[in-house]
Amino acid sequence: AALGGAGAVILLLGIGVFVWRRRGAAAGGGQGRGGSAPTYFSIADEDLESGQAGYCDEEYNLLAKMGTDNEMISIKKDPSGGGGDGWGEDDGWDDDGFDDGFDEMSYPTLTALDRGGIKVLFDFEKPDPEAFTTIVNATYRNATSDDLMGFTCKVAVPKYLQVTMGPPSSTVLRGSGGAITQTMNVTNAQRGRKPLKMRLVLEYKKGGQATTEQQDVTNFPAEL
């Protein structure tokens, strides 16, 4: 009887440890999922860091979120945010006669900034013309003879837009034709009612001197 009582105690202890571990795992898992949600930065005057007060205001009051390569690839595969349509290259249908009207939309290259030998070009991708998200492939070019060190681009947008920026290909913009590329995913939940627009702030050092270039971009293609 004593042995049976000891066995019951051990069994109860085992059940208690199992339940405690399950609760801990559930709590940890929920925190991880919550921590992975995208974060955008809404700017108030009292929250502005040194230097930001010069380019954030009542109109452009949301800073772009910096995303990882995986985030950018995920959105690029499906800019609409939904799943695939089940059609592909191996669906058994002949492509002849089915291309008209279903090709990916093409948009002209936009010169967002052209000043002092520094040029910013935007190319656009949007496999689904009705999607809220537009993929913006930015190219920064340097026609001057000097290398631009610590080159970064910051983006501020109105609150109705959300922008995720991927990492740049480099932070050194070489002189005499050097280029840096960077991808932005711009989501406009009010597409058709409010246009895309953004404020670019380029920061770099030229000859050891810190320089800032600022440009408002409002001439995006209306179809976006």
C-alpha positions as a Markdown table, in Angstrom:
| # | Residue | x | y | z |
|---|---|---|---|---|
| 1 | Ala | 0.0 | 0.0 | 0.0 |
| 2 | Ala | 2.9 | 2.3 | 0.9 |
| 3 | Leu | 4.4 | 1.6 | -2.5 |
| 4 | Gly | 1.2 | 2.3 | -4.3 |
| 5 | Gly | 0.8 | 5.6 | -2.5 |
| 6 | Ala | 4.4 | 6.7 | -3.5 |
| 7 | Gly | 3.6 | 5.8 | -7.1 |
| 8 | Ala | 0.5 | 8.0 | -7.0 |
| 9 | Val | 2.5 | 10.9 | -5.7 |
| 10 | Ile | 5.2 | 10.5 | -8.4 |
| 11 | Leu | 2.4 | 10.4 | -11.1 |
| 12 | Leu | 0.8 | 13.6 | -9.8 |
| 13 | Leu | 4.2 | 15.4 | -9.7 |
| 14 | Gly | 4.9 | 14.3 | -13.3 |
| 15 | Ile | 1.5 | 15.7 | -14.4 |
| 16 | Gly | 2.2 | 19.0 | -12.7 |
| 17 | Val | 5.6 | 19.4 | -14.4 |
| 18 | Phe | 4.0 | 18.6 | -17.8 |
| 19 | Val | 1.3 | 21.2 | -17.4 |
| 20 | Trp | 3.8 | 23.8 | -16.2 |
| 21 | Arg | 6.0 | 23.3 | -19.2 |
| 22 | Arg | 3.1 | 23.5 | -21.6 |
| 23 | Arg | 2.0 | 26.8 | -20.1 |
| 24 | Gly | 5.5 | 28.2 | -20.3 |
| 25 | Ala | 5.8 | 27.2 | -24.0 |
| 26 | Ala | 2.5 | 28.7 | -24.9 |
| 27 | Ala | 3.5 | 32.0 | -23.2 |
| 28 | Gly | 6.8 | 32.1 | -25.0 |
| 29 | Gly | 5.3 | 31.3 | -28.4 |
| 30 | Gly | 2.7 | 34.0 | -28.1 |
| 31 | Gln | 5.4 | 36.6 | -27.3 |
| 32 | Gly | 7.4 | 35.5 | -30.3 |
| 33 | Arg | 4.5 | 35.9 | -32.7 |
| 34 | Gly | 3.6 | 39.3 | -31.4 |
| 35 | Gly | 7.3 | 40.4 | -31.6 |
| 36 | Ser | 7.5 | 39.6 | -35.3 |
| 37 | Ala | 4.7 | 42.0 | -36.4 |
| 38 | Pro | 5.8 | 44.9 | -38.6 |
| 39 | Thr | 6.5 | 48.1 | -36.7 |
| 40 | Tyr | 6.1 | 51.6 | -38.3 |
| 41 | Phe | 7.2 | 54.7 | -36.6 |
| 42 | Ser | 4.7 | 57.6 | -36.2 |
| 43 | Ile | 6.6 | 60.8 | -35.5 |
| 44 | Ala | 5.4 | 63.5 | -33.1 |
| 45 | Asp | 7.4 | 66.7 | -32.6 |
| 46 | Glu | 8.4 | 65.8 | -29.1 |
| 47 | Asp | 9.7 | 62.4 | -30.3 |
| 48 | Leu | 11.9 | 63.7 | -33.1 |
| 49 | Glu | 15.6 | 62.8 | -32.8 |
| 50 | Ser | 18.2 | 65.3 | -33.5 |
| 51 | Gly | 18.1 | 66.2 | -37.2 |
| 52 | Gln | 14.7 | 64.6 | -37.9 |
| 53 | Ala | 12.8 | 67.8 | -37.2 |
| 54 | Gly | 14.0 | 69.1 | -40.5 |
| 55 | Tyr | 12.2 | 66.6 | -42.6 |
| 56 | Cys | 9.2 | 65.3 | -40.6 |
| 57 | Asp | 6.2 | 67.5 | -40.3 |
| 58 | Glu | 2.4 | 67.3 | -40.2 |
| 59 | Glu | 2.2 | 66.0 | -43.8 |
| 60 | Tyr | 5.1 | 63.6 | -43.8 |
| 61 | Asn | 4.9 | 62.2 | -40.3 |
| 62 | Leu | 5.6 | 58.4 | -40.6 |
| 63 | Leu | 9.1 | 57.0 | -41.0 |
| 64 | Ala | 9.7 | 53.9 | -43.2 |
| 65 | Lys | 10.2 | 50.6 | -41.4 |
| 66 | Met | 13.5 | 48.9 | -42.1 |
| 67 | Gly | 12.8 | 45.3 | -43.2 |
| 68 | Thr | 14.9 | 42.2 | -43.6 |
| 69 | Asp | 15.8 | 40.5 | -46.9 |
| 70 | Asn | 13.3 | 37.7 | -46.2 |
| 71 | Glu | 10.4 | 40.3 | -45.6 |
| 72 | Met | 11.2 | 42.0 | -48.9 |
| 73 | Ile | 11.3 | 38.7 | -50.8 |
| 74 | Ser | 8.0 | 37.6 | -49.2 |
| 75 | Ile | 6.2 | 40.7 | -50.3 |
| 76 | Lys | 7.8 | 40.7 | -53.7 |
| 77 | Lys | 6.5 | 37.2 | -54.4 |
| 78 | Asp | 2.9 | 38.3 | -53.5 |
| 79 | Pro | 2.5 | 42.1 | -53.4 |
| 80 | Ser | -1.3 | 41.8 | -52.9 |
| 81 | Gly | -0.8 | 40.0 | -49.6 |
| 82 | Gly | -3.0 | 37.0 | -50.6 |
| 83 | Gly | -2.2 | 33.5 | -51.8 |
| 84 | Gly | -1.5 | 32.3 | -55.3 |
| 85 | Asp | -4.2 | 31.6 | -57.8 |
| 86 | Gly | -3.2 | 28.0 | -58.5 |
| 87 | Trp | -2.1 | 28.7 | -62.1 |
| 88 | Gly | 1.5 | 28.2 | -63.1 |
| 89 | Glu | 3.8 | 27.1 | -65.9 |
| 90 | Asp | 2.9 | 23.5 | -65.4 |
| 91 | Asp | -0.9 | 23.9 | -65.4 |
| 92 | Gly | -1.2 | 22.1 | -68.8 |
| 93 | Trp | -2.6 | 25.1 | -70.7 |
| 94 | Asp | -0.9 | 26.5 | -73.8 |
| 95 | Asp | 0.1 | 30.1 | -73.4 |
| 96 | Asp | -0.9 | 31.0 | -77.0 |
| 97 | Gly | -3.9 | 33.2 | -77.0 |
| 98 | Phe | -4.0 | 33.7 | -73.3 |
| 99 | Asp | -1.4 | 36.5 | -72.8 |
| 100 | Asp | -3.5 | 39.5 | -74.0 |
| 101 | Gly | -4.6 | 41.6 | -71.1 |
| 102 | Phe | -2.8 | 39.5 | -68.5 |
| 103 | Asp | 0.8 | 40.8 | -68.9 |
| 104 | Glu | 2.4 | 42.5 | -65.9 |
| 105 | Met | 1.9 | 46.2 | -66.0 |
| 106 | Ser | 5.0 | 48.3 | -66.9 |
| 107 | Tyr | 5.7 | 51.8 | -65.7 |
| 108 | Pro | 8.2 | 54.4 | -66.8 |
| 109 | Thr | 11.3 | 55.0 | -64.7 |
| 110 | Leu | 10.8 | 58.0 | -62.3 |
| 111 | Thr | 13.6 | 60.4 | -61.6 |
| 112 | Ala | 13.0 | 61.2 | -58.0 |
| 113 | Leu | 16.0 | 63.4 | -57.5 |
| 114 | Asp | 18.7 | 64.8 | -59.8 |
| 115 | Arg | 20.9 | 67.3 | -58.0 |
| 116 | Gly | 24.7 | 68.1 | -57.9 |
| 117 | Gly | 25.6 | 64.8 | -59.6 |
| 118 | Ile | 23.4 | 62.7 | -57.4 |
| 119 | Lys | 20.5 | 60.9 | -59.0 |
| 120 | Val | 17.7 | 58.8 | -57.5 |
| 121 | Leu | 15.8 | 56.6 | -59.9 |
| 122 | Phe | 12.6 | 54.6 | -59.2 |
| 123 | Asp | 11.5 | 51.5 | -61.1 |
| 124 | Phe | 8.2 | 49.9 | -60.3 |
| 125 | Glu | 6.9 | 46.4 | -60.1 |
| 126 | Lys | 3.2 | 45.5 | -59.6 |
| 127 | Pro | 2.2 | 42.0 | -61.0 |
| 128 | Asp | -1.4 | 42.7 | -59.8 |
| 129 | Pro | -2.5 | 46.1 | -61.0 |
| 130 | Glu | -5.2 | 46.2 | -58.2 |
| 131 | Ala | -2.9 | 45.4 | -55.4 |
| 132 | Phe | -2.4 | 47.9 | -52.6 |
| 133 | Thr | 1.4 | 47.3 | -52.5 |
| 134 | Thr | 3.8 | 48.6 | -55.0 |
| 135 | Ile | 7.4 | 47.4 | -55.2 |
| 136 | Val | 9.8 | 50.3 | -55.7 |
| 137 | Asn | 13.3 | 49.4 | -56.9 |
| 138 | Ala | 15.5 | 52.5 | -56.1 |
| 139 | Thr | 18.8 | 53.1 | -57.7 |
| 140 | Tyr | 21.1 | 55.8 | -56.3 |
| 141 | Arg | 23.8 | 57.1 | -58.8 |
| 142 | Asn | 26.8 | 59.3 | -58.3 |
| 143 | Ala | 28.2 | 61.1 | -61.2 |
| 144 | Thr | 30.7 | 63.2 | -59.2 |
| 145 | Ser | 34.4 | 62.2 | -58.8 |
| 146 | Asp | 34.1 | 61.7 | -55.0 |
| 147 | Asp | 33.1 | 58.6 | -53.1 |
| 148 | Leu | 30.1 | 59.2 | -50.8 |
| 149 | Met | 30.7 | 57.5 | -47.5 |
| 150 | Gly | 28.0 | 56.3 | -45.1 |
| 151 | Phe | 25.3 | 56.8 | -47.7 |
| 152 | Thr | 21.8 | 56.3 | -46.4 |
| 153 | Cys | 18.3 | 57.1 | -47.6 |
| 154 | Lys | 15.5 | 57.8 | -45.1 |
| 155 | Val | 11.8 | 58.0 | -46.2 |
| 156 | Ala | 9.0 | 59.8 | -44.5 |
| 157 | Val | 5.4 | 59.4 | -45.8 |
| 158 | Pro | 1.8 | 60.5 | -44.7 |
| 159 | Lys | 0.1 | 58.2 | -42.2 |
| 160 | Tyr | -2.1 | 56.6 | -44.8 |
| 161 | Leu | 1.0 | 55.0 | -46.4 |
| 162 | Gln | 3.2 | 52.3 | -45.0 |
| 163 | Val | 6.8 | 51.8 | -46.4 |
| 164 | Thr | 9.1 | 48.9 | -45.7 |
| 165 | Met | 12.7 | 49.4 | -46.9 |
| 166 | Gly | 15.1 | 46.6 | -47.5 |
| 167 | Pro | 18.8 | 46.9 | -46.8 |
| 168 | Pro | 20.9 | 48.8 | -49.3 |
| 169 | Ser | 23.4 | 47.0 | -51.5 |
| 170 | Ser | 26.1 | 49.2 | -50.0 |
| 171 | Thr | 26.7 | 52.3 | -47.8 |
| 172 | Val | 29.5 | 53.6 | -50.0 |
| 173 | Leu | 28.4 | 55.3 | -53.2 |
| 174 | Arg | 31.4 | 55.3 | -55.4 |
| 175 | Gly | 32.2 | 58.2 | -57.6 |
| 176 | Ser | 32.3 | 58.4 | -61.4 |
| 177 | Gly | 29.2 | 56.4 | -62.0 |
| 178 | Gly | 28.9 | 54.2 | -58.9 |
| 179 | Ala | 25.4 | 52.9 | -57.9 |
| 180 | Ile | 23.6 | 51.5 | -54.9 |
| 181 | Thr | 20.3 | 49.7 | -55.1 |
| 182 | Gln | 17.5 | 49.3 | -52.5 |
| 183 | Thr | 14.0 | 47.9 | -52.5 |
| 184 | Met | 11.0 | 49.6 | -50.9 |
| 185 | Asn | 7.5 | 48.1 | -50.5 |
| 186 | Val | 4.9 | 50.9 | -50.5 |
| 187 | Thr | 1.4 | 50.0 | -49.3 |
| 188 | Asn | -1.4 | 52.5 | -50.0 |
| 189 | Ala | -4.6 | 51.3 | -48.3 |
| 190 | Gln | -6.4 | 54.3 | -49.8 |
| 191 | Arg | -5.4 | 53.6 | -53.3 |
| 192 | Gly | -7.6 | 55.4 | -55.8 |
| 193 | Arg | -8.5 | 58.0 | -53.2 |
| 194 | Lys | -5.1 | 59.3 | -52.1 |
| 195 | Pro | -1.9 | 59.3 | -54.2 |
| 196 | Leu | 1.6 | 57.9 | -53.4 |
| 197 | Lys | 4.0 | 60.5 | -52.2 |
| 198 | Met | 7.1 | 60.5 | -50.0 |
| 199 | Arg | 9.9 | 62.7 | -48.7 |
| 200 | Leu | 13.4 | 61.4 | -49.4 |
| 201 | Val | 16.4 | 62.3 | -47.2 |
| 202 | Leu | 19.8 | 61.3 | -48.4 |
| 203 | Glu | 22.6 | 61.5 | -45.8 |
| 204 | Tyr | 26.3 | 60.9 | -46.6 |
| 205 | Lys | 29.9 | 62.2 | -46.1 |
| 206 | Lys | 31.7 | 63.8 | -49.0 |
| 207 | Gly | 35.3 | 64.6 | -48.4 |
| 208 | Gly | 34.7 | 64.1 | -44.7 |
| 209 | Gln | 31.9 | 66.7 | -44.6 |
| 210 | Ala | 28.4 | 65.5 | -43.6 |
| 211 | Thr | 25.8 | 66.4 | -46.3 |
| 212 | Thr | 22.0 | 66.0 | -46.4 |
| 213 | Glu | 19.8 | 66.1 | -49.5 |
| 214 | Gln | 16.0 | 66.3 | -49.2 |
| 215 | Gln | 13.4 | 65.9 | -51.9 |
| 216 | Asp | 9.6 | 65.5 | -51.9 |
| 217 | Val | 8.4 | 63.1 | -54.5 |
| 218 | Thr | 4.8 | 63.6 | -55.7 |
| 219 | Asn | 4.9 | 62.6 | -59.4 |
| 220 | Phe | 4.4 | 58.9 | -59.0 |
| 221 | Pro | 2.4 | 57.2 | -61.8 |
| 222 | Ala | -1.3 | 57.6 | -61.1 |
| 223 | Glu | -1.9 | 53.9 | -61.8 |
| 224 | Leu | 0.0 | 52.9 | -58.7 |
